Amino acid sequence: MRSRCALLAVTLLAACDTAQPPVDASLGAGPDSGPGAGKNTAAASAEAIELVPVTHAQWSTTLAGYKPNVVVVDMWATWCAPCIERFPKMVTLHERYAGKGVTIVGMSLEDRDDAGAVAGAADFLVRQDARFPNFLMDENILDSFDKLDILGIPAVDIYDQRGTLRYRLTGDDPNDQFTDADIEAAIVSLLAET
């Protein structure tokens, strides 16, 4: 079964190619801290935006530290055209919900062993002005998909204020793709529960 999942993940990867501060201070500063925070210059933007490597175990600890916020985790990579196309909406959501109990988080699934791809992802985040926590899953790419329990990307996990996964939006079903409106509806729904 595991080998079929790995094969499916590789197939989906190929198809996609074509078509609050962390708990662990060593994982990097939050989106509103560090050098250049609050400045509106390209240099400040480059300083404030980081792609922080994180293992799955570190990620679990970091994720728990975002409570009591609603947390939206966008899982993406630069080789995934739909991810890149949709990413600016995550920046817009961050700007819209900043200070309103919502944390947007980017989780890059680049191949950690491909320095050019990792650098490209970091550069993409700066160009998008993605001033929210951004992580790189620091595991073998297939293990990353397995540990995150996803078959492909784009995928968005949305956690409630208690840290419970409430929404998983994926492109797994080609006849039922999630939209930006689905992400925002989930956010609004969870915020209304408080």
C-alpha positions as CSV (number, residue, x, y, z in Angstrom):
1,M,0.0,0.0,0.0
2,R,2.8,2.4,0.9
3,S,4.5,1.9,-2.4
4,R,1.3,2.6,-4.2
5,C,1.0,5.9,-2.2
6,A,4.6,6.8,-3.1
7,L,3.9,6.0,-6.8
8,L,0.7,8.1,-6.6
9,A,2.6,11.0,-5.0
10,V,5.3,10.9,-7.7
11,T,2.6,10.8,-10.4
12,L,0.8,13.8,-8.8
13,L,4.1,15.7,-8.5
14,A,4.7,15.2,-12.2
15,A,1.2,16.3,-13.1
16,C,1.4,19.4,-10.9
17,D,4.7,20.3,-12.6
18,T,2.9,20.6,-15.9
19,A,-0.3,21.9,-15.3
20,Q,3.0,34.5,15.8
21,P,6.5,33.4,16.1
22,P,7.4,29.8,16.1
23,V,7.6,28.0,19.4
24,D,11.2,27.0,18.8
25,A,13.1,30.3,18.5
26,S,15.8,28.5,16.4
27,L,13.2,28.2,13.6
28,G,13.2,31.9,12.8
29,A,11.4,35.0,13.7
30,G,7.7,35.6,13.1
31,P,6.4,37.8,10.3
32,D,6.5,41.1,12.2
33,S,9.8,40.8,13.9
34,G,13.5,40.9,12.9
35,P,15.5,43.4,10.9
36,G,13.5,45.5,8.5
37,A,10.1,44.7,10.1
38,G,7.6,47.5,9.4
39,K,9.8,49.1,6.7
40,N,8.5,49.3,3.2
41,T,11.6,48.8,1.1
42,A,12.8,45.9,-1.1
43,A,15.8,45.5,1.2
44,A,13.6,45.3,4.3
45,S,11.3,42.9,2.5
46,A,14.2,40.6,1.7
47,E,15.3,40.7,5.3
48,A,11.9,40.1,6.9
49,I,10.9,37.1,4.7
50,E,12.6,33.8,5.4
51,L,12.1,30.2,4.3
52,V,12.9,28.3,7.4
53,P,13.8,24.6,7.2
54,V,11.7,22.5,9.6
55,T,11.4,18.8,10.2
56,H,7.9,17.3,10.6
57,A,8.5,16.9,14.4
58,Q,9.5,20.6,14.6
59,W,6.5,21.6,12.5
60,S,4.1,19.8,14.9
61,T,5.6,21.8,17.8
62,T,5.5,25.1,15.9
63,L,2.0,24.6,14.7
64,A,0.8,24.1,18.3
65,G,2.4,27.4,19.2
66,Y,0.0,29.3,16.9
67,K,-3.0,28.6,19.2
68,P,-5.4,30.4,19.8
69,N,-5.4,31.6,16.2
70,V,-7.1,30.1,13.2
71,V,-4.1,28.8,11.2
72,V,-4.2,28.4,7.4
73,V,-1.3,26.3,6.1
74,D,-0.7,26.6,2.4
75,M,1.4,23.7,1.1
76,W,3.1,24.6,-2.2
77,A,6.2,24.4,-4.4
78,T,7.6,26.4,-7.2
79,W,7.3,23.4,-9.6
80,C,3.5,23.4,-9.0
81,A,1.9,25.9,-11.5
82,P,-1.5,26.0,-9.7
83,C,0.3,26.7,-6.4
84,I,2.2,29.6,-7.9
85,E,-0.9,31.0,-9.6
86,R,-2.9,30.9,-6.4
87,F,-0.2,32.1,-3.9
88,P,-0.9,35.8,-4.2
89,K,-4.3,35.1,-2.6
90,M,-2.5,33.8,0.5
91,V,-0.7,37.2,0.7
92,T,-4.0,39.0,0.3
93,L,-5.6,36.8,3.0
94,H,-2.7,37.6,5.4
95,E,-3.1,41.3,4.8
96,R,-6.9,41.1,5.2
97,Y,-6.8,39.0,8.5
98,A,-3.6,40.4,10.1
99,G,-4.4,41.1,13.8
100,K,-7.8,39.4,13.6
101,G,-6.9,36.0,15.0
102,V,-5.7,34.4,11.8
103,T,-2.2,33.2,11.0
104,I,-1.3,32.3,7.4
105,V,1.6,29.9,7.0
106,G,3.5,28.9,3.9
107,M,4.9,25.3,3.8
108,S,7.2,24.8,0.8
109,L,7.6,21.2,-0.4
110,E,10.6,21.9,-2.6
111,D,13.3,19.2,-2.8
112,R,15.5,20.2,0.1
113,D,18.5,18.7,-1.7
114,D,18.1,21.0,-4.7
115,A,19.8,24.2,-3.6
116,G,18.6,26.0,-6.7
117,A,15.0,25.1,-6.1
118,V,15.2,26.2,-2.4
119,A,16.8,29.5,-3.4
120,G,14.1,29.9,-6.1
121,A,11.4,29.4,-3.5
122,A,12.9,31.9,-1.1
123,D,13.2,34.4,-4.0
124,F,9.6,33.8,-5.0
125,L,8.5,34.6,-1.4
126,V,10.4,37.9,-1.4
127,R,8.9,38.8,-4.8
128,Q,5.4,38.0,-3.5
129,D,6.1,40.0,-0.3
130,A,4.9,37.0,1.7
131,R,5.3,38.6,5.2
132,F,4.0,35.6,7.1
133,P,5.8,32.5,8.5
134,N,7.2,30.4,5.7
135,F,8.7,27.0,6.2
136,L,10.5,24.4,4.0
137,M,9.8,20.8,4.9
138,D,13.3,19.6,5.7
139,E,12.6,15.9,4.9
140,N,12.8,13.7,1.8
141,I,10.1,14.9,-0.5
142,L,8.1,11.7,-0.5
143,D,8.4,11.4,3.3
144,S,7.2,15.0,3.5
145,F,4.0,14.1,1.6
146,D,3.5,11.0,3.6
147,K,4.0,12.7,7.0
148,L,1.8,15.6,6.0
149,D,-0.8,13.0,4.8
150,I,-1.3,14.6,1.4
151,L,-1.3,13.1,-2.0
152,G,-0.4,16.3,-4.0
153,I,-0.3,20.0,-4.0
154,P,-1.7,22.6,-3.9
155,A,-3.3,21.7,-0.5
156,V,-4.5,23.9,2.3
157,D,-5.0,22.8,5.9
158,I,-7.1,25.0,8.2
159,Y,-6.9,24.6,11.9
160,D,-9.3,26.0,14.5
161,Q,-8.4,28.1,17.6
162,R,-7.8,24.8,19.6
163,G,-5.3,23.5,17.0
164,T,-7.7,21.0,15.5
165,L,-7.6,20.4,11.8
166,R,-11.0,21.3,10.6
167,Y,-10.6,21.8,6.8
168,R,-8.3,20.1,4.3
169,L,-8.7,21.6,0.8
170,T,-6.9,19.6,-1.9
171,G,-6.9,19.0,-5.6
172,D,-7.1,15.3,-5.2
173,D,-10.5,15.0,-6.9
174,P,-10.2,16.5,-10.4
175,N,-14.0,17.1,-10.5
176,D,-14.0,19.0,-7.2
177,Q,-11.2,21.5,-7.0
178,F,-11.1,24.0,-4.1
179,T,-11.2,27.7,-4.7
180,D,-9.9,30.8,-3.0
181,A,-13.5,31.4,-1.9
182,D,-13.4,28.0,-0.1
183,I,-10.4,29.1,1.9
184,E,-12.0,32.3,2.9
185,A,-15.3,30.7,3.8
186,A,-13.5,28.3,6.1
187,I,-11.7,31.2,7.8
188,V,-14.9,33.2,8.3
189,S,-16.7,30.1,9.6
190,L,-14.1,29.4,12.2
191,L,-13.8,33.0,13.3
192,A,-17.6,33.1,13.8
193,E,-17.3,30.2,16.3
194,T,-15.5,32.4,18.9
